[in-house]
Amino acid sequence: MNQLLIAFIVGTLLACGNVNSQSADSEIGKEIYKTYCVACHGANGKLKLNDSADLTLSEMTLEERIENITVGASMMPAFGEVISEEQIKAVAVYLDKLKEAK
């Protein structure tokens, strides 16, 4: 019984830690997005300047977004040499918020 209770508590704490981590990533990602992405994608992700994608319609996975931000695509420059891996992940997480706000 004690092992079950401990497992439940640990699982709950881990789950909460993940949510807080993603929330923090999203806030950091929002600031980085404002700095590097807003010019072409717009504040709401729908600007489509320079033939950029409407980010609210993206069906990319988190991993695909990370790869796209890192190495670039079409007219989009690569940011792998500009910002850190953690910052790239934070932007990729933030992009989910744009889809939610459609």
N, CA, C and O atoms as a printed pandas DataFrame, in Angstrom:
     atom_number atom_name residue_name chain_id  residue_number  x_coord  y_coord  z_coord
0              1         N          MET        A               1    0.821   -1.191    0.000
1              2        CA          MET        A               1    0.000    0.000    0.000
2              3         C          MET        A               1    0.865    1.255    0.000
3              4         O          MET        A               1    0.587    2.197   -0.743
4              5         N          ASN        A               2    1.924    1.281    0.834
5              6        CA          ASN        A               2    2.807    2.437    0.893
6              7         C          ASN        A               2    3.527    2.652   -0.433
7              8         O          ASN        A               2    3.724    3.790   -0.861
8              9         N          GLN        A               3    3.922    1.548   -1.088
9             10        CA          GLN        A               3    4.604    1.673   -2.376
10            11         C          GLN        A               3    3.674    2.264   -3.431
11            12         O          GLN        A               3    4.104    3.062   -4.264
12            13         N          LEU        A               4    2.420    1.881   -3.397
13            14        CA          LEU        A               4    1.432    2.412   -4.334
14            15         C          LEU        A               4    1.232    3.905   -4.095
15            16         O          LEU        A               4    1.168    4.682   -5.048
16            17         N          LEU        A               5    1.136    4.304   -2.850
17            18        CA          LEU        A               5    0.969    5.710   -2.512
18            19         C          LEU        A               5    2.188    6.512   -2.938
19            20         O          LEU        A               5    2.044    7.601   -3.495
20            21         N          ILE        A               6    3.359    6.006   -2.691
21            22        CA          ILE        A               6    4.598    6.684   -3.104
22            23         C          ILE        A               6    4.654    6.809   -4.617
23            24         O          ILE        A               6    5.004    7.868   -5.139
24            25         N          ALA        A               7    4.315    5.749   -5.322
25            26        CA          ALA        A               7    4.320    5.782   -6.784
26            27         C          ALA        A               7    3.334    6.837   -7.305
27            28         O          ALA        A               7    3.635    7.567   -8.249
28            29         N          PHE        A               8    2.170    6.904   -6.684
29            30        CA          PHE        A               8    1.169    7.899   -7.087
30            31         C          PHE        A               8    1.683    9.320   -6.867
31            32         O          PHE        A               8    1.544   10.175   -7.742
32            33         N          ILE        A               9    2.272    9.569   -5.709
33            34        CA          ILE        A               9    2.781   10.909   -5.385
34            35         C          ILE        A               9    3.912   11.292   -6.328
35            36         O          ILE        A               9    3.934   12.411   -6.840
36            37         N          VAL        A              10    4.842   10.390   -6.561
37            38        CA          VAL        A              10    5.955   10.673   -7.474
38            39         C          VAL        A              10    5.435   10.946   -8.884
39            40         O          VAL        A              10    5.881   11.890   -9.538
40            41         N          GLY        A              11    4.505   10.136   -9.351
41            42        CA          GLY        A              11    3.922   10.339  -10.676
42            43         C          GLY        A              11    3.232   11.684  -10.797
43            44         O          GLY        A              11    3.365   12.369  -11.811
44            45         N          THR        A              12    2.500   12.059   -9.770
45            46        CA          THR        A              12    1.812   13.346   -9.763
46            47         C          THR        A              12    2.808   14.494   -9.792
47            48         O          THR        A              12    2.625   15.453  -10.541
48            49         N          LEU        A              13    3.848   14.410   -8.995
49            50        CA          LEU        A              13    4.868   15.462   -8.979
50            51         C          LEU        A              13    5.590   15.567  -10.312
51            52         O          LEU        A              13    5.862   16.672  -10.781
52            53         N          LEU        A              14    5.900   14.452  -10.921
53            54        CA          LEU        A              14    6.557   14.468  -12.225
54            55         C          LEU        A              14    5.653   15.096  -13.276
55            56         O          LEU        A              14    6.110   15.880  -14.108
56            57         N          ALA        A              15    4.396   14.756  -13.237
57            58        CA          ALA        A              15    3.454   15.319  -14.201
58            59         C          ALA        A              15    3.334   16.832  -14.012
59            60         O          ALA        A              15    3.305   17.581  -14.988
60            61         N          CYS        A              16    3.266   17.269  -12.790
61            62        CA          CYS        A              16    3.189   18.711  -12.526
62            63         C          CYS        A              16    4.462   19.420  -12.952
63            64         O          CYS        A              16    4.410   20.527  -13.487
64            65         N          GLY        A              17    5.588   18.797  -12.720
65            66        CA          GLY        A              17    6.858   19.380  -13.149
66            67         C          GLY        A              17    6.910   19.546  -14.640
67            68         O          GLY        A              17    7.439   20.546  -15.124
68            69         N          ASN        A              18    6.377   18.596  -15.392
69            70        CA          ASN        A              18    6.361   18.681  -16.847
70            71         C          ASN        A              18    5.483   19.833  -17.314
71            72         O          ASN        A              18    5.853   20.549  -18.245
72            73         N          VAL        A              19    4.343   20.021  -16.694
73            74        CA          VAL        A              19    3.448   21.110  -17.069
74            75         C          VAL        A              19    4.121   22.444  -16.810
75            76         O          VAL        A              19    4.094   23.332  -17.662
76            77         N          ASN        A              20    4.728   22.592  -15.632
77            78        CA          ASN        A              20    5.410   23.838  -15.312
78            79         C          ASN        A              20    6.567   24.084  -16.259
79            80         O          ASN        A              20    6.808   25.221  -16.664
80            81         N          SER        A              21    7.278   23.039  -16.613
81            82        CA          SER        A              21    8.397   23.154  -17.537
82            83         C          SER        A              21    7.911   23.625  -18.896
83            84         O          SER        A              21    8.521   24.509  -19.498
84            85         N          GLN        A              22    6.825   23.049  -19.386
85            86        CA          GLN        A              22    6.298   23.461  -20.688
86            87         C          GLN        A              22    5.763   24.878  -20.617
87            88         O          GLN        A              22    5.892   25.629  -21.584
88            89         N          SER        A              23    5.174   25.259  -19.513
89            90        CA          SER        A              23    4.664   26.615  -19.353
90            91         C          SER        A              23    5.825   27.607  -19.367
91            92         O          SER        A              23    5.741   28.650  -20.014
92            93         N          ALA        A              24    6.897   27.290  -18.664
93            94        CA          ALA        A              24    8.081   28.154  -18.657
94            95         C          ALA        A              24    8.686   28.223  -20.050
95            96         O          ALA        A              24    9.064   29.300  -20.509
96            97         N          ASP        A              25    8.782   27.071  -20.735
97            98        CA          ASP        A              25    9.280   27.050  -22.106
98            99         C          ASP        A              25    8.436   27.947  -22.994
99           100         O          ASP        A              25    8.965   28.671  -23.837
100          101         N          SER        A              26    7.136   27.899  -22.807
101          102        CA          SER        A              26    6.234   28.681  -23.631
102          103         C          SER        A              26    6.462   30.176  -23.432
103          104         O          SER        A              26    6.451   30.932  -24.404
104          105         N          GLU        A              27    6.667   30.612  -22.205
105          106        CA          GLU        A              27    6.909   32.041  -21.934
106          107         C          GLU        A              27    8.244   32.491  -22.527
107          108         O          GLU        A              27    8.324   33.557  -23.137
108          109         N          ILE        A              28    9.277   31.693  -22.352
109          110        CA          ILE        A              28   10.580   31.999  -22.945
110          111         C          ILE        A              28   10.441   31.976  -24.462
111          112         O          ILE        A              28   10.962   32.850  -25.155
112          113         N          GLY        A              29    9.741   30.981  -24.968
113          114        CA          GLY        A              29    9.527   30.851  -26.403
114          115         C          GLY        A              29    8.807   32.048  -26.983
115          116         O          GLY        A              29    9.114   32.480  -28.094
116          117         N          LYS        A              30    7.855   32.587  -26.247
117          118        CA          LYS        A              30    7.103   33.759  -26.706
118          119         C          LYS        A              30    8.046   34.945  -26.897
119          120         O          LYS        A              30    7.947   35.659  -27.895
120          121         N          GLU        A              31    8.950   35.157  -25.958
121          122        CA          GLU        A              31    9.896   36.270  -26.063
122          123         C          GLU        A              31   10.856   36.071  -27.239
123          124         O          GLU        A              31   11.152   37.019  -27.966
124          125         N          ILE        A              32   11.331   34.866  -27.420
125          126        CA          ILE        A              32   12.234   34.574  -28.539
126          127         C          ILE        A              32   11.472   34.714  -29.856
127          128         O          ILE        A              32   12.011   35.243  -30.828
128          129         N          TYR        A              33   10.236   34.249  -29.897
129          130        CA          TYR        A              33    9.394   34.385  -31.084
130          131         C          TYR        A              33    9.250   35.861  -31.450
131          132         O          TYR        A              33    9.379   36.224  -32.620
132          133         N          LYS        A              34    8.984   36.712  -30.460
133          134        CA          LYS        A              34    8.844   38.148  -30.708
134          135         C          LYS        A              34   10.127   38.729  -31.315
135          136         O          LYS        A              34   10.074   39.623  -32.160
136          137         N          THR        A              35   11.260   38.218  -30.880
137          138        CA          THR        A              35   12.539   38.737  -31.351
138          139         C          THR        A              35   12.876   38.282  -32.769
139          140         O          THR        A              35   13.312   39.088  -33.591
140          141         N          TYR        A              36   12.679   37.001  -33.060
141          142        CA          TYR        A              36   13.182   36.435  -34.309
142          143         C          TYR        A              36   12.113   36.068  -35.348
143          144         O          TYR        A              36   12.433   35.955  -36.531
144          145         N          CYS        A              37   10.886   35.885  -34.946
145          146        CA          CYS        A              37    9.899   35.275  -35.848
146          147         C          CYS        A              37    8.765   36.203  -36.276
147          148         O          CYS        A              37    8.182   36.028  -37.346
148          149         N          VAL        A              38    8.460   37.179  -35.446
149          150        CA          VAL        A              38    7.294   38.019  -35.665
150          151         C          VAL        A              38    7.359   38.788  -36.988
151          152         O          VAL        A              38    6.316   39.040  -37.591
152          153         N          ALA        A              39    8.528   39.159  -37.446
153          154        CA          ALA        A              39    8.652   39.956  -38.667
154          155         C          ALA        A              39    8.024   39.253  -39.874
155          156         O          ALA        A              39    7.406   39.911  -40.712
156          157         N          CYS        A              40    8.169   37.951  -39.975
157          158        CA          CYS        A              40    7.602   37.203  -41.109
158          159         C          CYS        A              40    6.304   36.497  -40.763
159          160         O          CYS        A              40    5.398   36.427  -41.593
160          161         N          HIS        A              41    6.200   35.970  -39.543
161          162        CA          HIS        A              41    5.025   35.176  -39.172
162          163         C          HIS        A              41    3.941   36.000  -38.479
163          164         O          HIS        A              41    2.796   35.556  -38.384
164          165         N          GLY        A              42    4.286   37.191  -37.995
165          166        CA          GLY        A              42    3.321   38.036  -37.303
166          167         C          GLY        A              42    3.097   37.610  -35.867
167          168         O          GLY        A              42    3.435   36.492  -35.479
168          169         N          ALA        A              43    2.530   38.501  -35.086
169          170        CA          ALA        A              43    2.313   38.234  -33.661
170          171         C          ALA        A              43    1.391   37.044  -33.431
171          172         O          ALA        A              43    1.538   36.318  -32.447
172          173         N          ASN        A              44    0.443   36.846  -34.340
173          174        CA          ASN        A              44   -0.508   35.744  -34.178
174          175         C          ASN        A              44   -0.163   34.528  -35.043
175          176         O          ASN        A              44   -0.911   33.551  -35.052
176          177         N          GLY        A              45    0.962   34.577  -35.772
177          178        CA          GLY        A              45    1.402   33.444  -36.591
178          179         C          GLY        A              45    0.782   33.388  -37.972
179          180         O          GLY        A              45    1.031   32.443  -38.720
180          181         N          LYS        A              46   -0.026   34.387  -38.328
181          182        CA          LYS        A              46   -0.788   34.340  -39.576
182          183         C          LYS        A              46   -0.304   35.325  -40.647
183          184         O          LYS        A              46   -0.920   35.395  -41.711
184          185         N          LEU        A              47    0.751   36.073  -40.417
185          186        CA          LEU        A              47    1.161   37.145  -41.325
186          187         C          LEU        A              47    1.540   36.639  -42.721
187          188         O          LEU        A              47    1.146   37.233  -43.724
188          189         N          LYS        A              48    2.298   35.554  -42.786
189          190        CA          LYS        A              48    2.701   34.912  -44.047
190          191         C          LYS        A              48    3.540   35.823  -44.948
191          192         O          LYS        A              48    3.464   35.718  -46.172
192          193         N          LEU        A              49    4.337   36.713  -44.355
193          194        CA          LEU        A              49    5.228   37.570  -45.117
194          195         C          LEU        A              49    6.370   36.737  -45.698
195          196         O          LEU        A              49    6.805   35.767  -45.078
196          197         N          ASN        A              50    6.846   37.099  -46.858
197          198        CA          ASN        A              50    7.937   36.370  -47.531
198          199         C          ASN        A              50    7.585   34.904  -47.744
199          200         O          ASN        A              50    8.451   34.032  -47.672
200          201         N          ASP        A              51    6.326   34.644  -48.004
201          202        CA          ASP        A              51    5.851   33.286  -48.275
202          203         C          ASP        A              51    6.008   32.351  -47.070
203          204         O          ASP        A              51    6.127   31.136  -47.227
204          205         N          SER        A              52    6.005   32.939  -45.860
205          206        CA          SER        A              52    6.103   32.101  -44.651
206          207         C          SER        A              52    4.762   31.433  -44.375
207          208         O          SER        A              52    3.715   31.882  -44.841
208          209         N          ALA        A              53    4.820   30.367  -43.619
209          210        CA          ALA        A              53    3.628   29.566  -43.321
210          211         C          ALA        A              53    2.733   30.240  -42.286
211          212         O          ALA        A              53    3.202   30.998  -41.437
212          213         N          ASP        A              54    1.445   29.951  -42.374
213          214        CA          ASP        A              54    0.498   30.313  -41.317
214          215         C          ASP        A              54    0.702   29.284  -40.208
215          216         O          ASP        A              54    0.308   28.125  -40.343
216          217         N          LEU        A              55    1.313   29.713  -39.127
217          218        CA          LEU        A              55    1.686   28.785  -38.054
218          219         C          LEU        A              55    0.483   28.230  -37.303
219          220         O          LEU        A              55    0.599   27.204  -36.632
220          221         N          THR        A              56   -0.667   28.883  -37.402
221          222        CA          THR        A              56   -1.850   28.379  -36.713
222          223         C          THR        A              56   -2.415   27.148  -37.404
223          224         O          THR        A              56   -3.232   26.429  -36.830
224          225         N          LEU        A              57   -1.985   26.907  -38.627
225          226        CA          LEU        A              57   -2.474   25.754  -39.385
226          227         C          LEU        A              57   -1.471   24.604  -39.431
227          228         O          LEU        A              57   -1.753   23.554  -40.009
228          229         N          SER        A              58   -0.318   24.799  -38.833
229          230        CA          SER        A              58    0.746   23.790  -38.883
230          231         C          SER        A              58    0.323   22.490  -38.218
231          232         O          SER        A              58   -0.299   22.488  -37.155
232          233         N          GLU        A              59    0.671   21.395  -38.859
233          234        CA          GLU        A              59    0.417   20.067  -38.297
234          235         C          GLU        A              59    1.722   19.365  -37.934
235          236         O          GLU        A              59    1.734   18.157  -37.696
236          237         N          MET        A              60    2.821   20.119  -37.891
237          238        CA          MET        A              60    4.121   19.544  -37.540
238          239         C          MET        A              60    4.128   19.086  -36.085
239          240         O          MET        A              60    3.473   19.676  -35.226
240          241         N          THR        A              61    4.877   18.032  -35.836
241          242        CA          THR        A              61    5.100   17.584  -34.464
242          243         C          THR        A              61    6.109   18.522  -33.811
243          244         O          THR        A              61    6.738   19.334  -34.489
244          245         N          LEU        A              62    6.260   18.410  -32.508
245          246        CA          LEU        A              62    7.252   19.209  -31.794
246          247         C          LEU        A              62    8.642   18.960  -32.377
247          248         O          LEU        A              62    9.400   19.906  -32.593
248          249         N          GLU        A              63    8.977   17.715  -32.630
249          250        CA          GLU        A              63   10.292   17.372  -33.168
250          251         C          GLU        A              63   10.495   17.971  -34.551
251          252         O          GLU        A              63   11.587   18.445  -34.862
252          253         N          GLU        A              64    9.467   17.957  -35.381
253          254        CA          GLU        A              64    9.571   18.548  -36.723
254          255         C          GLU        A              64    9.752   20.063  -36.637
255          256         O          GLU        A              64   10.518   20.642  -37.408
256          257         N          ARG        A              65    9.057   20.700  -35.712
257          258        CA          ARG        A              65    9.220   22.153  -35.543
258          259         C          ARG        A              65   10.627   22.483  -35.074
259          260         O          ARG        A              65   11.236   23.439  -35.555
260          261         N          ILE        A              66   11.144   21.702  -34.143
261          262        CA          ILE        A              66   12.510   21.921  -33.660
262          263         C          ILE        A              66   13.502   21.803  -34.814
263          264         O          ILE        A              66   14.396   22.637  -34.956
264          265         N          GLU        A              67   13.346   20.782  -35.624
265          266        CA          GLU        A              67   14.229   20.577  -36.779
266          267         C          GLU        A              67   14.115   21.741  -37.758
267          268         O          GLU        A              67   15.128   22.240  -38.249
268          269         N          ASN        A              68   12.911   22.168  -38.041
269          270        CA          ASN        A              68   12.664   23.258  -38.986
270          271         C          ASN        A              68   13.299   24.560  -38.501
271          272         O          ASN        A              68   13.919   25.277  -39.286
272          273         N          ILE        A              69   13.150   24.864  -37.235
273          274        CA          ILE        A              69   13.733   26.082  -36.663
274          275         C          ILE        A              69   15.261   25.977  -36.673
275          276         O          ILE        A              69   15.951   26.961  -36.944
276          277         N          THR        A              70   15.777   24.810  -36.385
277          278        CA          THR        A              70   17.223   24.608  -36.310
278          279         C          THR        A              70   17.901   24.751  -37.671
279          280         O          THR        A              70   18.888   25.476  -37.797
280          281         N          VAL        A              71   17.382   24.066  -38.685
281          282        CA          VAL        A              71   18.062   24.026  -39.988
282          283         C          VAL        A              71   17.437   24.954  -41.030
283          284         O          VAL        A              71   18.009   25.151  -42.102
284          285         N          GLY        A              72   16.277   25.522  -40.727
285          286        CA          GLY        A              72   15.614   26.407  -41.673
286          287         C          GLY        A              72   14.820   25.628  -42.703
287          288         O          GLY        A              72   14.853   24.399  -42.747
288          289         N          ALA        A              73   14.095   26.385  -43.543
289          290        CA          ALA        A              73   13.287   25.764  -44.588
290          291         C          ALA        A              73   12.916   26.826  -45.600
291          292         O          ALA        A              73   12.527   27.935  -45.235
292          293         N          SER        A              74   13.035   26.487  -46.866
293          294        CA          SER        A              74   12.654   27.407  -47.931
294          295         C          SER        A              74   13.300   28.769  -47.674
295          296         O          SER        A              74   14.527   28.869  -47.664
296          297         N          MET        A              75   12.507   29.814  -47.468
297          298        CA          MET        A              75   13.030   31.167  -47.231
298          299         C          MET        A              75   13.411   31.403  -45.765
299          300         O          MET        A              75   14.079   32.387  -45.448
300          301         N          MET        A              76   12.992   30.508  -44.882
301          302        CA          MET        A              76   13.272   30.696  -43.459
302          303         C          MET        A              76   14.727   30.356  -43.156
303          304         O          MET        A              76   15.204   29.281  -43.520
304          305         N          PRO        A              77   15.435   31.270  -42.489
305          306        CA          PRO        A              77   16.826   30.979  -42.142
306          307         C          PRO        A              77   16.945   29.938  -41.033
307          308         O          PRO        A              77   16.006   29.714  -40.270
308          309         N          ALA        A              78   18.093   29.321  -40.958
309          310        CA          ALA        A              78   18.392   28.380  -39.877
310          311         C          ALA        A              78   18.748   29.176  -38.626
311          312         O          ALA        A              78   19.476   30.165  -38.695
312          313         N          PHE        A              79   18.231   28.738  -37.493
313          314        CA          PHE        A              79   18.519   29.419  -36.240
314          315         C          PHE        A              79   19.410   28.592  -35.312
315          316         O          PHE        A              79   19.671   28.997  -34.180
316          317         N          GLY        A              80   19.878   27.435  -35.788
317          318        CA          GLY        A              80   20.719   26.568  -34.978
318          319         C          GLY        A              80   22.021   27.200  -34.535
319          320         O          GLY        A              80   22.574   26.827  -33.501
320          321         N          GLU        A              81   22.517   28.159  -35.310
321          322        CA          GLU        A              81   23.757   28.860  -34.962
322          323         C          GLU        A              81   23.477   30.203  -34.278
323          324         O          GLU        A              81   24.405   30.897  -33.864
324          325         N          VAL        A              82   22.206   30.563  -34.162
325          326        CA          VAL        A              82   21.835   31.873  -33.636
326          327         C          VAL        A              82   21.352   31.792  -32.195
327          328         O          VAL        A              82   21.732   32.610  -31.357
328          329         N          ILE        A              83   20.514   30.802  -31.912
329          330        CA          ILE        A              83   19.972   30.623  -30.559
330          331         C          ILE        A              83   20.247   29.200  -30.090
331          332         O          ILE        A              83   20.522   28.314  -30.899
332          333         N          SER        A              84   20.171   28.989  -28.795
333          334        CA          SER        A              84   20.507   27.694  -28.201
334          335         C          SER        A              84   19.441   26.641  -28.486
335          336         O          SER        A              84   18.325   26.965  -28.892
336          337         N          GLU        A              85   19.795   25.391  -28.272
337          338        CA          GLU        A              85   18.838   24.284  -28.429
338          339         C          GLU        A              85   17.646   24.464  -27.501
339          340         O          GLU        A              85   16.510   24.191  -27.887
340          341         N          GLU        A              86   17.899   24.922  -26.276
341          342        CA          GLU        A              86   16.820   25.136  -25.313
342          343         C          GLU        A              86   15.876   26.239  -25.795
343          344         O          GLU        A              86   14.660   26.136  -25.637
344          345         N          GLN        A              87   16.442   27.289  -26.380
345          346        CA          GLN        A              87   15.617   28.373  -26.900
346          347         C          GLN        A              87   14.798   27.909  -28.108
347          348         O          GLN        A              87   13.634   28.280  -28.257
348          349         N          ILE        A              88   15.408   27.108  -28.954
349          350        CA          ILE        A              88   14.693   26.562  -30.111
350          351         C          ILE        A              88   13.516   25.722  -29.634
351          352         O          ILE        A              88   12.409   25.846  -30.159
352          353         N          LYS        A              89   13.750   24.869  -28.644
353          354        CA          LYS        A              89   12.663   24.044  -28.109
354          355         C          LYS        A              89   11.570   24.916  -27.506
355          356         O          LYS        A              89   10.383   24.629  -27.662
356          357         N          ALA        A              90   11.969   25.980  -26.818
357          358        CA          ALA        A              90   10.991   26.875  -26.205
358          359         C          ALA        A              90   10.106   27.530  -27.267
359          360         O          ALA        A              90    8.898   27.659  -27.065
360          361         N          VAL        A              91   10.684   27.939  -28.382
361          362        CA          VAL        A              91    9.890   28.523  -29.472
362          363         C          VAL        A              91    8.950   27.467  -30.038
363          364         O          VAL        A              91    7.775   27.740  -30.280
364          365         N          ALA        A              92    9.468   26.267  -30.248
365          366        CA          ALA        A              92    8.644   25.184  -30.798
366          367         C          ALA        A              92    7.459   24.875  -29.892
367          368         O          ALA        A              92    6.362   24.606  -30.381
368          369         N          VAL        A              93    7.663   24.908  -28.593
369          370        CA          VAL        A              93    6.569   24.690  -27.630
370          371         C          VAL        A              93    5.578   25.854  -27.708
371          372         O          VAL        A              93    4.365   25.645  -27.693
372          373         N          TYR        A              94    6.096   27.066  -27.790
373          374        CA          TYR        A              94    5.228   28.249  -27.859
374          375         C          TYR        A              94    4.308   28.211  -29.080
375          376         O          TYR        A              94    3.180   28.700  -29.007
376          377         N          LEU        A              95    4.753   27.653  -30.178
377          378        CA          LEU        A              95    3.945   27.621  -31.396
378          379         C          LEU        A              95    2.615   26.902  -31.188
379          380         O          LEU        A              95    1.644   27.184  -31.891
380          381         N          ASP        A              96    2.561   25.985  -30.239
381          382        CA          ASP        A              96    1.280   25.350  -29.900
382          383         C          ASP        A              96    0.267   26.375  -29.392
383          384         O          ASP        A              96   -0.931   26.239  -29.641
384          385         N          LYS        A              97    0.740   27.395  -28.684
385          386        CA          LYS        A              97   -0.144   28.444  -28.170
386          387         C          LYS        A              97   -0.794   29.211  -29.325
387          388         O          LYS        A              97   -1.950   29.621  -29.229
388          389         N          LEU        A              98   -0.051   29.400  -30.410
389          390        CA          LEU        A              98   -0.623   30.093  -31.568
390          391         C          LEU        A              98   -1.738   29.279  -32.196
391          392         O          LEU        A              98   -2.750   29.822  -32.641
392          393         N          LYS        A              99   -1.540   27.962  -32.227
393          394        CA          LYS        A              99   -2.581   27.089  -32.785
394          395         C          LYS        A              99   -3.832   27.102  -31.902
395          396         O          LYS        A              99   -4.953   27.053  -32.408
396          397         N          GLU        A             100   -3.639   27.168  -30.603
397          398        CA          GLU        A             100   -4.760   27.189  -29.673
398          399         C          GLU        A             100   -5.563   28.480  -29.773
399          400         O          GLU        A             100   -6.769   28.491  -29.526
400          401         N          ALA        A             101   -4.882   29.574  -30.140
401          402        CA          ALA        A             101   -5.529   30.890  -30.179
402          403         C          ALA        A             101   -6.231   31.166  -31.505
403          404         O          ALA        A             101   -6.819   32.232  -31.686
404          405         N          LYS        A             102   -6.173   30.220  -32.423
405          406        CA          LYS        A             102   -6.790   30.419  -33.748
406          407         C          LYS        A             102   -8.102   31.056  -33.572
407          408         O          LYS        A             102   -8.797   31.318  -34.553
